[in-house]
Amino acid sequence: MAKANPLQFIQQTRSEISKVVWPTRREVVLTTVMVLILATITAIFFTLIDLGIRSGLEFGLGWFDR
């Protein structure tokens, strides 16, 4: 692969960047909100799972203290 000189590299880079379809502000905001909502739901889910496992283990291991 031949090495391009710096001017060709900049021209090729600008050409490729012009092909990028940038999201609209509305798309970015909606996607961000969706990610935050799903991250919150996931955090709540795993917190409940963790509490359930911890309670189960404490209950199960509590039998040995009797």
KAHU-V367791 format. One record per pair of residues at least 6 apart in sequence whose C-alpha atoms are under 8 Angstrom apart, sorted by the first residue. I is the first residue (numbers start at 1). J is the second residue. D is the distance in whole Angstrom. If there is no record, write none. Layout:
i=I j=J d=D
i=I j=J d=D
This chain:
none
